Amino acid sequence: MKEKRSALFALIVLSLIWGYGWIVMKIALRYSGPFDFAALRTLLATVCLFALAGAMKRPLAPARLPEVFLLGFLQTFLFLALSMWALVDGGAGKTAVLVFTMPFWTMILAWPLLGERIHGSQWLAVAMALAGLILILEPWGLRTTLASKVLAVLAGAAWAASAIVAKRIQAKAHMDLLALTSWQMLLGVIPLNLLAWLIPSRPVEWAWPFIGALAFTAIVTTAGGWILWLYVLRSLPAGIASMSALAIPVIAILGSALQLGEVPSP
């Protein structure tokens, strides 16, 4: 129970920093292309994580590299690339909500792969959350933002798949969370930087708002956030952890309305 309470507290902190992180990322895209920004923030976060692990003298010997590479590909490369691409044309709040189709993908995958079934009143929570997501998605009026919405949903699916992989890795053998986060990020940042190099974009404008956004997203939301997320996944069932994280898009919607003027329709 003590560990579960700690995991729930970590989830609250994570919801706050990841919720506001969508607003910070949207601001950063005024000064940089999406893939350049994703590559820069992840590279900086990777350096910070390995430096922290070295300072703390934590074990950093690579282990289970094929599975950790798959985790990095899904969680760092695919999720970040798709979500940043979706943000280019999509609003911060709405993109965050569509990325959070993740819990539904997680529950679909967790049933056959992890044996985590949905019970009793949990079905009511799932139905209410699904109804809310449909209202945000507005399938009856997709129009010009269809590509952005599809990219955001695909980012959610990639994140869900990574959650299943993370649970399976931690079920097979205990791995230090800092080492696991560091290695999956290093292995994911390689294809992310390759993508940024292959796809041409406008030069990065190194203004102070961009530097601040880069520092916040790299150190707080990326390095710190993924450590918290893997800790939550280790302590709670994947389905419960992902459904509980639905507070994140709520914070993103409120923040984007207050700071970016993206006021939701009735």
FIVOTOR-37539 format. One record per residue (C-alpha): residue in one letter; chain; x negated, y negated, z; residue number from 0. Coordinates in Angstrom, 1 decimal. Last residue first. Layout:
<timars>
type: A&mol: A&x: X&y: Y&z: Z&seq: NUM
...
</timars>
This chain:
<timars>
type: P&mol: A&x: 19.1&y: -24.3&z: -25.9&seq: 265
type: S&mol: A&x: 16.0&y: -25.0&z: -28.0&seq: 264
type: P&mol: A&x: 12.6&y: -24.8&z: -26.2&seq: 263
type: V&mol: A&x: 10.6&y: -28.0&z: -25.7&seq: 262
type: E&mol: A&x: 7.2&y: -27.9&z: -27.4&seq: 261
type: G&mol: A&x: 6.1&y: -31.4&z: -26.1&seq: 260
type: L&mol: A&x: 2.5&y: -30.2&z: -25.6&seq: 259
type: Q&mol: A&x: 2.0&y: -30.9&z: -21.9&seq: 258
type: L&mol: A&x: 5.4&y: -30.3&z: -20.3&seq: 257
type: A&mol: A&x: 7.0&y: -28.0&z: -22.9&seq: 256
type: S&mol: A&x: 3.8&y: -26.1&z: -23.4&seq: 255
type: G&mol: A&x: 3.4&y: -25.6&z: -19.6&seq: 254
type: L&mol: A&x: 7.0&y: -24.4&z: -19.2&seq: 253
type: I&mol: A&x: 6.7&y: -22.0&z: -22.1&seq: 252
type: A&mol: A&x: 3.2&y: -20.7&z: -21.0&seq: 251
type: I&mol: A&x: 4.4&y: -20.2&z: -17.4&seq: 250
type: V&mol: A&x: 7.4&y: -18.1&z: -18.7&seq: 249
type: P&mol: A&x: 4.9&y: -16.3&z: -21.0&seq: 248
type: I&mol: A&x: 2.8&y: -15.2&z: -18.0&seq: 247
type: A&mol: A&x: 5.7&y: -14.1&z: -15.8&seq: 246
type: L&mol: A&x: 6.1&y: -11.1&z: -18.1&seq: 245
type: A&mol: A&x: 3.1&y: -9.6&z: -16.4&seq: 244
type: S&mol: A&x: 5.4&y: -7.6&z: -14.1&seq: 243
type: M&mol: A&x: 6.5&y: -5.6&z: -17.1&seq: 242
type: S&mol: A&x: 2.9&y: -4.8&z: -18.0&seq: 241
type: A&mol: A&x: 1.9&y: -3.7&z: -14.5&seq: 240
type: I&mol: A&x: 5.0&y: -1.6&z: -14.1&seq: 239
type: G&mol: A&x: 4.5&y: 0.2&z: -17.4&seq: 238
type: A&mol: A&x: 0.8&y: 0.8&z: -16.8&seq: 237
type: P&mol: A&x: 1.3&y: 2.3&z: -13.3&seq: 236
type: L&mol: A&x: -0.5&y: 0.1&z: -10.7&seq: 235
type: S&mol: A&x: -3.9&y: 0.1&z: -9.0&seq: 234
type: R&mol: A&x: -6.3&y: 0.7&z: -12.0&seq: 233
type: L&mol: A&x: -4.1&y: -1.4&z: -14.3&seq: 232
type: V&mol: A&x: -4.3&y: -4.3&z: -11.8&seq: 231
type: Y&mol: A&x: -8.1&y: -4.0&z: -11.6&seq: 230
type: L&mol: A&x: -8.3&y: -3.9&z: -15.4&seq: 229
type: W&mol: A&x: -6.2&y: -7.1&z: -15.6&seq: 228
type: L&mol: A&x: -8.2&y: -8.9&z: -12.9&seq: 227
type: I&mol: A&x: -11.5&y: -8.2&z: -14.7&seq: 226
type: W&mol: A&x: -9.9&y: -9.2&z: -18.0&seq: 225
type: G&mol: A&x: -8.8&y: -12.6&z: -16.5&seq: 224
type: G&mol: A&x: -12.2&y: -13.4&z: -15.0&seq: 223
type: A&mol: A&x: -14.2&y: -13.0&z: -18.2&seq: 222
type: T&mol: A&x: -11.4&y: -14.2&z: -20.6&seq: 221
type: T&mol: A&x: -9.1&y: -16.6&z: -18.7&seq: 220
type: V&mol: A&x: -11.6&y: -18.2&z: -16.3&seq: 219
type: I&mol: A&x: -15.1&y: -18.1&z: -18.0&seq: 218
type: A&mol: A&x: -14.4&y: -18.1&z: -21.7&seq: 217
type: T&mol: A&x: -11.0&y: -19.8&z: -21.7&seq: 216
type: F&mol: A&x: -12.0&y: -22.6&z: -19.3&seq: 215
type: A&mol: A&x: -15.5&y: -23.2&z: -20.9&seq: 214
type: L&mol: A&x: -14.0&y: -23.3&z: -24.4&seq: 213
type: A&mol: A&x: -11.2&y: -25.6&z: -23.4&seq: 212
type: G&mol: A&x: -13.7&y: -28.0&z: -21.7&seq: 211
type: I&mol: A&x: -16.0&y: -27.9&z: -24.8&seq: 210
type: F&mol: A&x: -13.0&y: -28.6&z: -27.0&seq: 209
type: P&mol: A&x: -11.7&y: -31.5&z: -24.9&seq: 208
type: W&mol: A&x: -15.3&y: -32.9&z: -24.9&seq: 207
type: A&mol: A&x: -15.7&y: -32.9&z: -28.7&seq: 206
type: W&mol: A&x: -17.8&y: -30.3&z: -30.5&seq: 205
type: E&mol: A&x: -15.8&y: -30.3&z: -33.7&seq: 204
type: V&mol: A&x: -16.3&y: -26.8&z: -35.1&seq: 203
type: P&mol: A&x: -16.7&y: -26.8&z: -38.9&seq: 202
type: R&mol: A&x: -13.7&y: -25.9&z: -41.0&seq: 201
type: S&mol: A&x: -13.1&y: -22.2&z: -41.8&seq: 200
type: P&mol: A&x: -14.6&y: -19.5&z: -44.0&seq: 199
type: I&mol: A&x: -13.8&y: -15.9&z: -43.1&seq: 198
type: L&mol: A&x: -16.8&y: -13.6&z: -43.1&seq: 197
type: W&mol: A&x: -18.7&y: -15.2&z: -40.2&seq: 196
type: A&mol: A&x: -15.6&y: -15.3&z: -37.9&seq: 195
type: L&mol: A&x: -14.9&y: -11.7&z: -38.8&seq: 194
type: L&mol: A&x: -18.5&y: -10.7&z: -38.0&seq: 193
type: N&mol: A&x: -18.2&y: -12.5&z: -34.7&seq: 192
type: L&mol: A&x: -15.1&y: -10.5&z: -33.8&seq: 191
type: P&mol: A&x: -16.7&y: -7.3&z: -35.0&seq: 190
type: I&mol: A&x: -19.5&y: -7.8&z: -32.4&seq: 189
type: V&mol: A&x: -17.3&y: -9.3&z: -29.7&seq: 188
type: G&mol: A&x: -15.5&y: -6.0&z: -29.1&seq: 187
type: L&mol: A&x: -18.6&y: -4.0&z: -28.1&seq: 186
type: L&mol: A&x: -19.7&y: -6.8&z: -25.8&seq: 185
type: M&mol: A&x: -16.2&y: -7.1&z: -24.3&seq: 184
type: Q&mol: A&x: -15.8&y: -3.4&z: -23.7&seq: 183
type: W&mol: A&x: -19.3&y: -3.4&z: -22.1&seq: 182
type: S&mol: A&x: -18.7&y: -6.3&z: -19.7&seq: 181
type: T&mol: A&x: -15.2&y: -5.2&z: -18.6&seq: 180
type: L&mol: A&x: -16.3&y: -1.7&z: -17.9&seq: 179
type: A&mol: A&x: -19.4&y: -2.9&z: -16.0&seq: 178
type: L&mol: A&x: -17.4&y: -5.3&z: -13.9&seq: 177
type: L&mol: A&x: -14.7&y: -2.7&z: -13.2&seq: 176
type: D&mol: A&x: -17.3&y: -0.1&z: -12.1&seq: 175
type: M&mol: A&x: -16.1&y: 3.2&z: -13.6&seq: 174
type: H&mol: A&x: -14.4&y: 6.1&z: -11.9&seq: 173
type: A&mol: A&x: -13.9&y: 9.0&z: -14.3&seq: 172
type: K&mol: A&x: -11.1&y: 10.6&z: -16.2&seq: 171
type: A&mol: A&x: -8.3&y: 8.5&z: -14.9&seq: 170
type: Q&mol: A&x: -10.2&y: 5.2&z: -15.4&seq: 169
type: I&mol: A&x: -10.8&y: 6.0&z: -19.1&seq: 168
type: R&mol: A&x: -7.1&y: 7.1&z: -19.6&seq: 167
type: K&mol: A&x: -5.8&y: 3.9&z: -18.0&seq: 166
type: A&mol: A&x: -8.0&y: 1.7&z: -20.1&seq: 165
type: V&mol: A&x: -6.9&y: 3.6&z: -23.3&seq: 164
type: I&mol: A&x: -3.3&y: 3.0&z: -22.4&seq: 163
type: A&mol: A&x: -3.9&y: -0.7&z: -21.7&seq: 162
type: S&mol: A&x: -5.7&y: -1.0&z: -25.0&seq: 161
type: A&mol: A&x: -2.7&y: 0.4&z: -26.9&seq: 160
type: A&mol: A&x: -0.5&y: -2.2&z: -25.2&seq: 159
type: W&mol: A&x: -2.9&y: -5.0&z: -26.1&seq: 158
type: A&mol: A&x: -2.8&y: -3.9&z: -29.8&seq: 157
type: A&mol: A&x: 1.0&y: -3.8&z: -29.7&seq: 156
type: G&mol: A&x: 1.1&y: -7.3&z: -28.2&seq: 155
type: A&mol: A&x: -1.3&y: -8.6&z: -30.9&seq: 154
type: L&mol: A&x: 1.0&y: -7.0&z: -33.5&seq: 153
type: V&mol: A&x: 3.9&y: -9.0&z: -32.0&seq: 152
type: A&mol: A&x: 1.9&y: -12.2&z: -32.3&seq: 151
type: L&mol: A&x: 0.9&y: -11.5&z: -35.9&seq: 150
type: V&mol: A&x: 4.6&y: -10.9&z: -36.8&seq: 149
type: K&mol: A&x: 5.6&y: -14.1&z: -35.2&seq: 148
type: S&mol: A&x: 3.0&y: -16.2&z: -37.0&seq: 147
type: A&mol: A&x: 3.9&y: -14.6&z: -40.4&seq: 146
type: L&mol: A&x: 7.6&y: -15.2&z: -39.9&seq: 145
type: T&mol: A&x: 7.1&y: -18.9&z: -39.0&seq: 144
type: T&mol: A&x: 8.5&y: -20.2&z: -42.2&seq: 143
type: R&mol: A&x: 12.0&y: -18.7&z: -42.0&seq: 142
type: L&mol: A&x: 12.6&y: -16.4&z: -39.0&seq: 141
type: G&mol: A&x: 16.2&y: -17.4&z: -38.3&seq: 140
type: W&mol: A&x: 18.4&y: -14.4&z: -37.6&seq: 139
type: P&mol: A&x: 15.4&y: -12.6&z: -35.9&seq: 138
type: E&mol: A&x: 15.4&y: -15.3&z: -33.2&seq: 137
type: L&mol: A&x: 12.2&y: -14.2&z: -31.5&seq: 136
type: I&mol: A&x: 13.1&y: -16.1&z: -28.3&seq: 135
type: L&mol: A&x: 16.6&y: -14.7&z: -28.1&seq: 134
type: I&mol: A&x: 15.2&y: -11.2&z: -28.9&seq: 133
type: L&mol: A&x: 12.7&y: -11.6&z: -26.1&seq: 132
type: G&mol: A&x: 15.4&y: -12.4&z: -23.6&seq: 131
type: A&mol: A&x: 17.5&y: -9.3&z: -24.6&seq: 130
type: L&mol: A&x: 14.4&y: -7.1&z: -24.3&seq: 129
type: A&mol: A&x: 13.7&y: -8.5&z: -20.8&seq: 128
type: M&mol: A&x: 17.3&y: -7.8&z: -19.7&seq: 127
type: A&mol: A&x: 17.2&y: -4.3&z: -21.1&seq: 126
type: V&mol: A&x: 13.9&y: -3.5&z: -19.5&seq: 125
type: A&mol: A&x: 15.1&y: -4.8&z: -16.1&seq: 124
type: L&mol: A&x: 18.3&y: -2.7&z: -16.4&seq: 123
type: W&mol: A&x: 16.2&y: 0.4&z: -17.3&seq: 122
type: Q&mol: A&x: 14.1&y: -0.1&z: -14.2&seq: 121
type: S&mol: A&x: 17.3&y: 0.3&z: -12.2&seq: 120
type: G&mol: A&x: 17.0&y: 4.1&z: -12.6&seq: 119
type: H&mol: A&x: 13.7&y: 5.5&z: -13.8&seq: 118
type: I&mol: A&x: 11.3&y: 4.8&z: -16.7&seq: 117
type: R&mol: A&x: 8.8&y: 7.6&z: -17.2&seq: 116
type: E&mol: A&x: 5.0&y: 7.5&z: -16.9&seq: 115
type: G&mol: A&x: 3.6&y: 10.7&z: -18.3&seq: 114
type: L&mol: A&x: 0.4&y: 9.0&z: -19.5&seq: 113
type: L&mol: A&x: 0.4&y: 9.7&z: -23.2&seq: 112
type: P&mol: A&x: 4.1&y: 10.6&z: -24.0&seq: 111
type: W&mol: A&x: 5.8&y: 8.0&z: -21.7&seq: 110
type: A&mol: A&x: 2.9&y: 5.5&z: -21.7&seq: 109
type: L&mol: A&x: 3.1&y: 4.8&z: -25.4&seq: 108
type: I&mol: A&x: 6.8&y: 3.6&z: -25.4&seq: 107
type: M&mol: A&x: 6.3&y: 1.9&z: -22.1&seq: 106
type: T&mol: A&x: 3.2&y: 0.0&z: -23.3&seq: 105
type: W&mol: A&x: 4.9&y: -1.0&z: -26.6&seq: 104
type: F&mol: A&x: 7.8&y: -2.5&z: -24.5&seq: 103
type: P&mol: A&x: 5.3&y: -4.2&z: -22.1&seq: 102
type: M&mol: A&x: 3.4&y: -5.7&z: -25.0&seq: 101
type: T&mol: A&x: 6.4&y: -7.5&z: -26.5&seq: 100
type: F&mol: A&x: 4.5&y: -10.1&z: -24.5&seq: 99
type: V&mol: A&x: 2.6&y: -11.3&z: -27.6&seq: 98
type: L&mol: A&x: 6.0&y: -12.6&z: -28.7&seq: 97
type: V&mol: A&x: 6.4&y: -14.7&z: -25.5&seq: 96
type: A&mol: A&x: 2.9&y: -16.1&z: -25.8&seq: 95
type: T&mol: A&x: 3.6&y: -17.1&z: -29.4&seq: 94
type: K&mol: A&x: 6.8&y: -18.9&z: -28.3&seq: 93
type: G&mol: A&x: 5.1&y: -20.9&z: -25.6&seq: 92
type: A&mol: A&x: 1.9&y: -21.9&z: -27.6&seq: 91
type: G&mol: A&x: 3.9&y: -22.8&z: -30.7&seq: 90
type: G&mol: A&x: 3.1&y: -20.9&z: -33.9&seq: 89
type: D&mol: A&x: 1.2&y: -22.0&z: -37.0&seq: 88
type: V&mol: A&x: -2.4&y: -21.6&z: -35.7&seq: 87
type: L&mol: A&x: -1.3&y: -19.7&z: -32.6&seq: 86
type: A&mol: A&x: -0.7&y: -16.4&z: -34.6&seq: 85
type: W&mol: A&x: -4.3&y: -16.4&z: -35.7&seq: 84
type: M&mol: A&x: -5.5&y: -16.7&z: -32.1&seq: 83
type: S&mol: A&x: -3.2&y: -13.8&z: -31.1&seq: 82
type: L&mol: A&x: -4.4&y: -11.6&z: -33.9&seq: 81
type: A&mol: A&x: -8.1&y: -12.1&z: -33.4&seq: 80
type: L&mol: A&x: -7.8&y: -11.9&z: -29.6&seq: 79
type: F&mol: A&x: -5.8&y: -8.6&z: -29.6&seq: 78
type: L&mol: A&x: -7.9&y: -7.0&z: -32.4&seq: 77
type: F&mol: A&x: -11.3&y: -7.8&z: -31.1&seq: 76
type: T&mol: A&x: -11.2&y: -7.9&z: -27.3&seq: 75
type: Q&mol: A&x: -8.5&y: -5.4&z: -26.3&seq: 74
type: L&mol: A&x: -8.3&y: -3.1&z: -29.3&seq: 73
type: F&mol: A&x: -11.9&y: -3.0&z: -30.4&seq: 72
type: G&mol: A&x: -13.2&y: -3.2&z: -26.8&seq: 71
type: L&mol: A&x: -11.0&y: -0.3&z: -25.7&seq: 70
type: L&mol: A&x: -12.1&y: 1.8&z: -28.6&seq: 69
type: F&mol: A&x: -15.8&y: 0.9&z: -27.9&seq: 68
type: V&mol: A&x: -15.2&y: 1.9&z: -24.2&seq: 67
type: E&mol: A&x: -13.9&y: 5.3&z: -25.4&seq: 66
type: P&mol: A&x: -16.9&y: 5.9&z: -27.7&seq: 65
type: L&mol: A&x: -19.3&y: 4.5&z: -25.0&seq: 64
type: R&mol: A&x: -18.3&y: 6.8&z: -22.1&seq: 63
type: A&mol: A&x: -21.0&y: 5.2&z: -20.0&seq: 62
type: P&mol: A&x: -23.4&y: 2.3&z: -20.5&seq: 61
type: A&mol: A&x: -25.8&y: 1.7&z: -17.6&seq: 60
type: L&mol: A&x: -24.7&y: -1.5&z: -15.9&seq: 59
type: P&mol: A&x: -24.7&y: -0.6&z: -12.2&seq: 58
type: R&mol: A&x: -24.1&y: -3.8&z: -10.2&seq: 57
type: K&mol: A&x: -27.1&y: -5.8&z: -9.0&seq: 56
type: M&mol: A&x: -24.8&y: -8.8&z: -8.1&seq: 55
type: A&mol: A&x: -27.0&y: -11.1&z: -10.2&seq: 54
type: G&mol: A&x: -27.2&y: -8.6&z: -13.0&seq: 53
type: A&mol: A&x: -23.4&y: -8.1&z: -13.0&seq: 52
type: L&mol: A&x: -22.9&y: -11.9&z: -13.0&seq: 51
type: A&mol: A&x: -25.3&y: -12.4&z: -15.9&seq: 50
type: F&mol: A&x: -23.6&y: -9.5&z: -17.8&seq: 49
type: L&mol: A&x: -20.2&y: -11.2&z: -17.2&seq: 48
type: C&mol: A&x: -21.3&y: -14.7&z: -18.1&seq: 47
type: V&mol: A&x: -23.0&y: -13.5&z: -21.4&seq: 46
type: T&mol: A&x: -19.8&y: -11.7&z: -22.3&seq: 45
type: A&mol: A&x: -17.6&y: -14.7&z: -21.6&seq: 44
type: L&mol: A&x: -19.8&y: -16.9&z: -23.8&seq: 43
type: L&mol: A&x: -19.5&y: -14.4&z: -26.7&seq: 42
type: T&mol: A&x: -15.7&y: -14.1&z: -26.1&seq: 41
type: R&mol: A&x: -15.2&y: -17.9&z: -26.1&seq: 40
type: L&mol: A&x: -17.3&y: -18.4&z: -29.2&seq: 39
type: A&mol: A&x: -15.8&y: -15.5&z: -31.2&seq: 38
type: A&mol: A&x: -12.2&y: -16.5&z: -30.5&seq: 37
type: F&mol: A&x: -13.0&y: -20.2&z: -31.3&seq: 36
type: D&mol: A&x: -14.6&y: -19.2&z: -34.6&seq: 35
type: F&mol: A&x: -11.7&y: -16.9&z: -35.4&seq: 34
type: P&mol: A&x: -9.0&y: -19.6&z: -34.8&seq: 33
type: G&mol: A&x: -10.8&y: -22.5&z: -36.6&seq: 32
type: S&mol: A&x: -12.0&y: -25.3&z: -34.4&seq: 31
type: Y&mol: A&x: -11.1&y: -28.8&z: -33.0&seq: 30
type: R&mol: A&x: -7.3&y: -28.9&z: -32.9&seq: 29
type: L&mol: A&x: -7.5&y: -25.1&z: -32.2&seq: 28
type: A&mol: A&x: -8.8&y: -25.9&z: -28.7&seq: 27
type: I&mol: A&x: -5.5&y: -27.6&z: -27.7&seq: 26
type: K&mol: A&x: -3.6&y: -24.4&z: -28.6&seq: 25
type: M&mol: A&x: -6.1&y: -22.4&z: -26.6&seq: 24
type: V&mol: A&x: -5.6&y: -24.6&z: -23.5&seq: 23
type: I&mol: A&x: -1.8&y: -24.2&z: -23.7&seq: 22
type: W&mol: A&x: -2.1&y: -20.5&z: -24.0&seq: 21
type: G&mol: A&x: -4.5&y: -20.4&z: -21.0&seq: 20
type: Y&mol: A&x: -1.8&y: -21.9&z: -18.8&seq: 19
type: G&mol: A&x: 0.0&y: -18.6&z: -18.7&seq: 18
type: W&mol: A&x: -3.3&y: -16.6&z: -18.5&seq: 17
type: I&mol: A&x: -4.4&y: -18.6&z: -15.5&seq: 16
type: L&mol: A&x: -1.1&y: -18.5&z: -13.6&seq: 15
type: S&mol: A&x: -0.2&y: -14.9&z: -14.5&seq: 14
type: L&mol: A&x: -3.6&y: -13.7&z: -13.5&seq: 13
type: V&mol: A&x: -3.3&y: -15.2&z: -10.1&seq: 12
type: I&mol: A&x: 0.1&y: -13.5&z: -9.6&seq: 11
type: L&mol: A&x: -1.2&y: -10.2&z: -11.0&seq: 10
type: A&mol: A&x: -4.2&y: -10.4&z: -8.5&seq: 9
type: F&mol: A&x: -1.7&y: -10.8&z: -5.7&seq: 8
type: L&mol: A&x: 0.2&y: -7.7&z: -7.0&seq: 7
type: A&mol: A&x: -3.0&y: -5.7&z: -7.2&seq: 6
type: S&mol: A&x: -3.9&y: -6.7&z: -3.6&seq: 5
type: R&mol: A&x: -0.5&y: -5.6&z: -2.4&seq: 4
type: K&mol: A&x: -1.0&y: -2.3&z: -4.3&seq: 3
type: E&mol: A&x: -4.4&y: -1.8&z: -2.7&seq: 2
type: K&mol: A&x: -2.9&y: -2.4&z: 0.8&seq: 1
type: M&mol: A&x: 0.0&y: 0.0&z: 0.0&seq: 0
</timars>
